[in-house]
């Protein structure tokens, strides 16, 4: 069962939801709106020395996994 990340189109709250099937109704836990946009997930992978990199292994410049400026680190 995948976990999807959403942002509410009405109140901009971010939330996660376990989705059992694609027809499952999604509602914001803050305002109960049924209008939400799915977000791309950022995941971490374990390296050989036990460290993790939230960009899935990408270590290029430009501020990290999303190009910088968003304070995701």
Buried (B, 14 or more C-beta within 10 A) or exposed (E): EEEBBBBBEEEEBEBEBEBEEEEEEBBBEEEEBEEBEEEEEEEEEEEEEEEEBBBEEEEEEEEBBBEEEEEEE
